[in-house]
Amino acid sequence: MGVGAQFGWKIESTYGTAVTPDKFYPFTEVDFKDEQERVEGESQRAGQYELREDQTFPVSKGWAGTLKGEVYTKDWGAFLRLMGGTAISTSGPTDSLYTHTMVRGATFPGATFQTNEELLDGTDEPFTYAGAKVTKWKLMF
């Protein structure tokens, strides 16, 4: 992971319609993969014992994976909305610490995610995922 690596996001007003991310946060590891299934035709011709190449093709079901990062002392409360929070309040600082409270909603909001990864030649490559949702998350200390 190069020094240009970062994770950006923005909640979408219409699910699946990409928006320009405006919140960015560093990450330590990302592993998003395209989930695909193959669609196969059922028809056969005389003398045909298996499907021809033009009778089967891959279809993307979407992207899934993990994103790992560290919890910093600033700008982390915005993640609570991605994690399915509907009513989020922040109070403080008390002894220079803030308290974030989240009421869990019934659904996860749709968002546009973007990772920016450094390639071997030193250039940065953005990868954008529209209609993304955080369906599972874990906070460890």
C-alpha positions, -999 to +999 in steps of 0.1 A: +000+000+000+016+033-011+014+067+006-014+077-018-038+049-006-070+062+008-107+052+010-134+077+000-172+075+003-204+095+001-240+084+008-260+082-024-294+100-027-305+074-052-291+039-046-267+027-073-262+062-088-226+071-083-217+103-066-183+120-060-169+109-027-161+138-004-150+120+028-116+103+027-098+081+053-066+061+052-068+023+052-043-005+058-058-032+036-085-036+010-097-068-007-127-061-030-134-088-056-159-090-085-185-118-077-195-134-109-218-163-121-220-179-155-252-178-175-255-209-197-279-215-225-299-247-226-305-253-263-284-279-282-279-287-318-276-321-335-242-335-328-235-310-300-222-327-268-214-296-248-222-259-247-205-237-273-185-207-262-213-183-274-238-201-252-222-192-218-210-158-205-201-143-171-224-119-153-212-097-125-233-100-093-214-071-077-184-065-056-177-079-021-147-078+002-131-063+032-116-029+041-094-027+071-082+005+088-074+021+121-096+042+143-082+076+147-092+103+171-107+126+145-132+123+117-142+087+125-178+093+136-189+097+100-184+059+095-213+053+119-237+064+091-222+038+067-225+011+093-263+015+094-268+042+119-299+064+114-298+087+145-262+097+152-253+122+178-219+135+190-213+151+223-182+165+239-154+171+241-151+159+277-115+157+287-107+163+250-128+132+240-160+130+220-188+105+225-206+092+193-240+075+198-256+055+170-292+042+168-291+012+145-315+014+115-333-014+098-313-010+065-279+001+055-276+032+033-262+029-002-230+048-009-203+053-035-170+039-023-137+047-039-102+033-032-071+049-045-042+025-047-006+031-058+005+010-088+040-005-092+050+024-114+042+049-087+010+063-102-023+062-083-053+044-096-088+051-084-114+023-082-151+034-078-179+012-065-215+026-068-243+011-048-220-001-021-233-011+013-216-021+046-235-053+055-211-065+082-186-046+104-164-053+134-147-028+157-118-042+176-096-025+202 
